[in-house]
Amino acid sequence: MSKGTVLVADDDKAIRTVLTQALGRAGFDVRAASTAASLWQWVSNGEGDVIVTDVMMPDQNAFDLIPRIKKLRPDLPIIVVSAKNTLATAITAAEKGAFDYLPKPFDLAELTGLVQRAIDLPAQGASTSQPAADDDALPLVGGSPAMQDIYRSVARLTQNDLSVLITGDSGTGKELVARALHDYGRRKRGEFVALNMAAIPRELIESELFGHEKGAFTGANQRMEGRFAQAEGGTLFLDEIGDMPMETQTRLLRVLQEGEYTTIGGRRAIKTDARIIAATHQDLRQLIRQGLFREDLYFRLNVVPLRLPPLRERREDIADLVRHFMALGGRDGLATKTYDSDAMEAMRAYSWPGNVRELENLVRRISALYAEDVITGDIVRMELSDNQAENTAAPHSASESGSLIDSLYYHLNSYFEGHGDDLPPNGLYERVLREVEVPLIELSLQATRGNQIKTAELLGLNRNTLRKKIRDLEIDVVRGSKK
């Protein structure tokens, strides 16, 4: 017994054949066509339970046809497949009312499962009041599988107002994703208001968020509205949410639960209608275990989690990103360059601790400083080497993400990449432990003015264990430094 009829439209004969065979084996009846006109004829005749269509057809763009199909048969689910794997494609598919979007090449098992879900849960038709997304206007670039997952998630999330928690290393583009969710979502006519918790003094965060009344505290000479008021009807983006003080977390939780807040020094409850998108580079679960972040607030914010991959996990996007940043630089008057294959290979081999932001800085710097029209691998390696030298010259500085583990990953990754397959047997495990222990004990001794009892308590070590480590590591107790 047939599970239903699938209408396939694609101008590529090989894809039509593969889809017909795969869907047929899964128990579906399949009708395949190479033109939008044939697809429209079948739909007009009331045929089909689900559509699988390419975007670019020889006679019509599927995005122009989908609104007509949705008007005639609003409950007919449409799955869009496309070789143009951009955020614009994913968002436009969602805006036009498609059930889902899959980038080519797609996994046949995934597509078959998607067809079954579409038949089981037919699409009800999404709003088509928004203009189609423009590739050049969108901030996210790359065709890697990791980015395709992000595009599909963003496209779905523009159709609702669910709270989103965006995680990822610094420089991965968390605010860009938040802006895309706003600019192509239902609240785009409202304001997009961003507040970085790490950039605001802790004692001022509540006032920034909720506003204050005149005379609420010393220096409050006039009434000031907060970011919630500014974001009314729009989106409030709370960046680095992990740095929010506990007392402010409590107030924010109450706002999310009750949909209202009071200004500092105010008595009247104010209703709020702002979508909340939060972001952090920190592990909030770890902060919860340390008692630094409220678990109930975490669940309120983390309705939809969205993790942005670091650049090292999507190196295949580097060429697209370089072209994108050169185009942006050209608008600012920077010269457009050509990167040879060795230059691209040098960039793909680099670990990118600063992620996409670091790549953009590199492209802009090279365009500004080098007269050569063709950028070679030697130029790229020299610039990247200078970056690494700066990082090495200031080991006391925090990594861009602010995380100790990120710094360790960066330096160890540089070590492994520097040796390639020729890794020397040099007791790396003991070496790393020693290099971490020495500054830890040195600085702890300095902080306690050489008091070993206090240092042992600070480190959570037995005093005899600390003495043995001081002796073995040759640390001068008086100065708190290695001999």
C-alpha positions in Angstrom: 0.0 0.0 0.0 1.4 3.4 -1.0 2.3 5.9 1.7 1.3 8.8 -0.5 2.3 10.5 -3.8 5.4 12.7 -4.0 5.7 15.2 -6.8 9.3 15.8 -7.7 10.4 18.7 -9.8 14.1 19.1 -10.8 15.8 19.9 -14.2 18.6 17.4 -13.4 17.6 14.0 -14.8 20.1 12.2 -12.5 18.5 13.7 -9.4 15.0 12.9 -10.7 16.1 9.3 -11.2 17.7 8.9 -7.8 14.8 10.5 -6.0 12.3 8.3 -7.9 14.1 5.2 -7.0 14.8 6.1 -3.3 11.3 7.3 -2.6 9.8 4.4 -4.5 11.8 1.9 -2.3 10.5 3.7 0.8 6.9 3.0 -0.3 5.9 6.3 -2.0 4.4 6.8 -5.4 6.5 9.3 -7.3 5.8 11.6 -10.3 8.9 13.4 -11.6 9.0 16.4 -13.9 11.7 18.7 -15.2 9.7 21.9 -15.4 7.6 24.1 -13.1 4.8 24.1 -15.6 4.3 20.3 -15.2 4.4 20.6 -11.4 1.8 23.3 -11.5 -0.5 21.2 -13.7 -0.3 18.3 -11.3 -1.0 20.6 -8.4 -4.0 22.2 -10.2 -5.4 18.8 -10.8 -5.3 18.0 -7.1 -2.5 15.4 -7.4 0.2 14.8 -4.9 0.6 14.6 -1.1 3.9 16.4 -0.9 6.2 18.3 -3.2 10.0 18.1 -3.5 11.3 20.8 -5.8 14.5 22.5 -6.9 14.6 26.3 -6.8 16.1 27.0 -10.2 13.9 25.5 -12.9 14.3 26.2 -16.7 10.9 27.9 -17.0 10.3 29.5 -13.6 11.9 30.0 -10.2 10.2 27.8 -7.6 10.1 30.7 -5.1 7.8 32.4 -7.6 5.6 29.3 -7.9 5.3 28.4 -4.3 2.9 31.3 -3.3 0.5 30.2 -6.1 0.6 26.6 -4.8 0.1 27.7 -1.2 -2.9 29.9 -2.3 -4.5 27.0 -4.2 -3.6 24.2 -1.8 -2.4 25.7 1.5 -2.0 22.3 3.2 0.2 20.8 0.5 3.7 20.5 2.1 6.6 21.7 -0.1 10.2 20.6 0.5 12.8 22.9 -1.3 16.2 21.5 -2.4 18.9 23.8 -3.8 22.5 23.8 -4.8 22.6 27.5 -3.8 23.4 26.8 -0.2 23.1 30.2 1.4 21.2 31.7 4.4 19.1 33.6 1.9 17.8 30.4 0.3 16.9 28.9 3.7 15.1 32.1 4.9 13.3 32.6 1.6 12.1 29.0 1.6 10.6 29.5 5.1 9.1 32.9 4.2 7.4 31.4 1.1 5.8 28.8 3.2 8.0 25.7 2.5 7.7 22.9 4.9 11.5 22.6 5.0 14.7 23.2 3.0 17.6 20.9 2.2 20.9 21.9 0.6 22.3 19.8 -2.3 23.9 17.3 -2.0 21.4 15.9 0.4 21.3 12.7 2.3 18.6 10.4 0.8 17.7 8.9 4.1 17.2 12.4 5.6 15.1 13.5 2.6 12.9 10.3 2.8 12.3 10.9 6.5 11.5 14.5 5.8 8.9 13.5 3.2 7.3 11.1 5.7 7.1 13.8 8.4 5.6 16.3 5.8 2.8 13.8 5.0 2.2 13.0 8.7 2.3 16.7 9.7 1.2 18.7 6.7 2.3 22.3 6.4 -0.2 24.9 7.4 1.3 27.7 5.3 3.6 30.3 6.7 3.2 34.1 6.2 4.6 35.4 2.9 4.3 39.1 3.8 8.1 39.5 4.2 10.4 40.3 1.2 12.7 37.5 0.1 16.2 37.6 1.6 19.0 39.1 -0.4 22.3 37.2 -0.5 24.5 40.3 -0.4 22.6 41.8 2.6 23.0 38.7 4.8 25.8 38.6 7.4 26.4 34.8 7.4 28.6 33.2 4.8 29.7 29.7 4.0 28.3 26.5 2.4 29.8 23.9 4.9 27.5 21.4 6.5 27.9 23.1 9.8 26.7 26.4 8.4 23.8 24.7 6.5 22.5 23.5 9.9 22.7 27.1 11.2 20.9 28.4 8.1 18.0 26.0 8.5 17.7 26.7 12.2 17.7 30.5 11.6 15.1 30.2 8.8 12.8 28.2 11.1 13.3 30.6 14.1 12.4 33.7 12.0 8.8 32.3 11.9 8.3 32.4 15.7 9.2 34.4 18.8 10.8 31.6 20.9 13.7 32.6 23.2 17.1 31.6 21.7 20.4 30.9 23.4 23.4 31.3 21.0 26.6 29.7 22.2 30.1 29.7 20.6 33.6 31.1 20.8 34.2 34.8 20.5 34.4 35.9 16.9 32.0 33.3 15.5 29.2 35.7 14.7 26.7 35.4 17.6 25.4 38.9 17.2 25.1 38.5 13.4 22.9 35.5 14.0 20.8 37.4 16.5 20.4 40.3 14.0 19.4 37.9 11.2 16.7 36.4 13.5 15.4 39.9 14.1 15.8 41.4 10.6 14.1 38.5 8.8 11.7 37.7 11.6 8.2 38.8 12.6 9.6 41.7 14.7 11.7 43.4 12.1 9.7 46.6 12.3 10.6 46.9 16.0 14.0 47.8 17.3 17.0 45.5 17.7 18.6 46.4 21.0 21.8 44.9 22.1 23.4 44.9 25.6 26.8 43.3 26.4 26.9 42.3 30.0 30.7 42.1 30.0 30.9 45.8 28.9 28.7 47.3 31.6 29.7 47.9 35.2 27.9 45.4 37.3 26.2 48.1 39.5 24.7 49.7 36.4 23.3 46.6 34.6 19.9 46.6 36.2 19.5 50.3 35.4 20.5 49.7 31.8 18.1 46.8 31.4 15.0 48.2 33.3 15.6 51.9 33.4 15.4 54.1 36.6 13.3 56.8 38.1 14.7 60.3 39.0 16.3 60.1 42.4 16.4 56.3 42.5 20.1 56.4 43.4 22.9 58.9 43.7 23.5 60.5 40.3 20.0 59.6 38.9 19.1 63.2 38.1 16.4 62.3 35.6 14.2 59.4 34.6 15.8 57.0 32.1 14.2 54.2 30.1 16.0 50.9 29.9 16.7 48.5 27.1 13.5 46.6 27.7 11.5 49.7 26.9 13.7 50.5 23.8 13.1 46.9 22.5 9.3 47.0 23.0 7.8 45.2 20.0 11.3 44.2 18.8 14.3 42.1 20.0 16.5 42.4 23.1 19.8 40.8 22.5 21.6 40.0 25.8 25.2 39.3 24.9 27.6 37.5 27.3 24.7 36.5 29.5 27.1 34.5 31.7 28.5 37.7 33.1 25.1 38.9 34.4 25.2 39.3 38.2 23.1 36.9 40.2 20.7 39.6 41.5 20.0 40.8 38.0 19.4 37.2 36.9 16.7 37.0 39.5 15.0 40.1 38.2 15.3 38.9 34.6 13.8 35.6 35.5 10.8 37.3 37.0 10.4 39.3 33.8 10.5 36.2 31.6 8.0 34.5 33.9 5.5 37.3 34.4 6.0 39.4 31.2 6.5 42.6 33.2 9.1 44.6 35.1 9.6 47.7 37.2 12.1 50.4 36.8 14.7 51.0 39.5 12.9 53.1 42.1 9.6 52.6 40.3 6.4 51.1 41.7 4.3 50.6 38.6 4.6 47.2 36.8 5.3 47.7 33.1 4.2 45.1 30.6 6.9 44.1 28.1 6.7 42.6 24.6 10.3 41.9 23.5 11.8 38.8 22.1 14.8 37.7 24.1 17.9 36.3 22.4 20.9 35.6 24.6 24.4 34.7 23.8 27.6 33.5 25.6 31.0 32.0 25.0 30.9 30.4 28.4 29.7 27.0 29.5 26.5 28.0 31.4 26.1 24.5 32.8 29.5 24.8 34.4 28.5 28.2 35.9 25.4 26.6 37.2 27.4 24.0 39.0 29.6 26.7 40.4 26.6 28.6 41.7 27.2 31.5 39.4 24.2 31.1 37.1 20.5 30.3 37.9 19.4 27.0 36.5 15.8 28.2 36.2 16.9 31.2 34.2 19.0 28.9 31.9 16.0 26.9 31.0 13.9 30.0 30.3 16.6 31.3 28.0 17.6 28.0 26.4 14.2 27.3 24.8 16.1 26.9 21.5 19.8 26.3 21.7 21.9 27.4 18.7 25.7 26.6 18.7 27.9 28.4 16.3 30.9 26.4 15.1 34.4 27.9 15.4 36.2 28.6 12.1 38.5 25.6 12.6 35.4 23.3 12.3 34.4 24.8 9.0 37.6 25.5 7.1 35.9 24.8 3.8 34.2 28.2 4.2 37.4 30.2 4.3 37.5 30.9 0.6 33.9 32.2 0.6 34.6 34.3 3.7 37.7 35.8 2.1 35.7 36.9 -1.0 33.0 38.3 1.2 35.4 40.3 3.3 37.2 41.6 0.2 33.8 42.8 -1.2 33.1 44.6 2.1 36.5 46.1 2.1 36.1 47.3 -1.5 33.1 49.4 -0.3 35.4 51.0 2.2 38.0 51.8 -0.5 40.3 48.9 0.2 42.0 47.2 -2.8 40.7 43.9 -4.0 43.3 41.1 -4.1 43.6 37.6 -5.5 44.8 34.9 -3.2 46.7 32.1 -4.8 46.2 28.4 -3.9 49.2 28.4 -1.5 47.7 31.4 0.3 44.4 29.6 0.7 46.1 26.5 1.9 48.0 28.5 4.5 44.7 29.9 5.8 43.0 26.5 5.9 46.0 25.1 7.9 45.8 27.8 10.6 43.8 27.2 13.8 42.0 30.7 13.9 41.8 31.2 17.6 40.0 34.5 16.9 37.6 32.8 14.5 35.8 34.7 11.7 36.7 38.1 13.2 40.4 37.3 13.0 40.0 36.2 9.4 38.2 39.5 8.5 41.0 41.5 10.2 43.6 39.6 8.2 41.9 40.2 4.9 41.5 43.9 5.6 45.0 44.3 6.8 46.5 42.6 3.8 44.4 44.7 1.4 45.5 47.9 3.1 49.3 47.1 3.6 50.3 45.1 0.5 50.7 46.5 -3.0 50.8 43.1 -4.7 47.7 42.1 -6.7 48.3 38.4 -6.0 48.7 37.4 -2.4 50.9 34.4 -1.8 51.2 31.8 0.9 54.4 33.5 2.2 52.5 36.7 2.8 49.7 35.0 4.6 52.1 32.9 6.8 54.1 36.0 7.7 50.9 37.8 8.8 49.6 34.8 10.7 53.0 34.3 12.3 53.0 37.9 13.5 49.6 37.2 15.1 51.0 34.1 16.9 54.1 36.0 18.0 51.8 38.7 19.6 49.8 36.1 21.4 53.0 34.4 22.7 54.6 37.7 23.7 51.7 38.3 26.1 50.9 35.0 27.9 49.3 36.8 30.8 46.6 38.2 28.5 43.3 36.4 28.4 42.4 34.6 25.2 39.9 36.3 23.0 37.2 34.0 24.3 38.3 34.6 27.9 38.5 30.9 28.6 41.5 29.1 30.0 40.6 25.9 28.2 40.4 27.8 24.9 43.9 29.1 25.4 45.2 25.6 26.1 43.4 24.3 23.0 45.0 27.0 20.9 48.6 26.5 22.1 48.4 22.7 22.0 46.8 22.8 18.5 49.6 25.1 17.3 52.1 22.6 18.7 50.6 19.6 16.8 50.1 21.6 13.6 53.7 22.8 13.7 55.1 19.2 13.9 52.6 17.6 11.5 53.1 13.9 11.4 56.6 14.1 12.8 55.7 14.3 16.5 58.8 13.8 18.7 58.6 11.5 21.8 59.3 14.2 24.4 57.0 13.5 27.4 54.4 16.0 26.3 52.0 15.1 29.1 54.4 15.8 31.9 55.7 18.9 30.1 52.2 20.5 29.9 51.4 19.7 33.5 54.7 21.2 34.6 54.2 24.3 32.5 50.7 24.8 34.0 51.8 24.0 37.6 54.7 26.3 37.7 52.9 29.6 37.1 49.9 28.5 39.1 52.1 27.9 42.2 54.3 30.9 41.6 51.4 33.3 41.4 49.6 31.7 44.3 52.7 32.2 46.5 53.0 35.8 45.3 49.3 36.4 46.2 49.9 35.0 49.7 53.2 36.8 50.1 55.0 33.4 50.3 52.8 32.0 53.1 52.8 28.3 52.3 49.9 27.5 54.7 47.6 30.0 52.9 48.9 28.9 49.5 48.1 25.2 50.3 44.6 26.3 51.4 44.1 28.4 48.3 45.2 25.5 46.0 43.3 22.8 48.0 46.6 20.9 48.5 48.1 19.2 51.6 50.9 21.3 52.9 53.4 18.5 52.5 52.3 18.0 48.9 52.8 21.7 48.2 56.3 21.6 49.8 57.2 18.6 47.6 56.0 20.4 44.4 57.9 23.5 45.4 61.1 21.4 45.8 60.6 19.4 42.6 59.7 22.4 40.5 62.6 24.5 42.0 60.3 27.4 43.1 61.8 30.1 45.3 59.4 30.4 48.2 60.6 33.9 49.2 60.1 35.5 45.9 57.4 33.1 44.6 59.4 32.5 41.4 61.2 29.7 39.7 65.0 29.5 40.3 
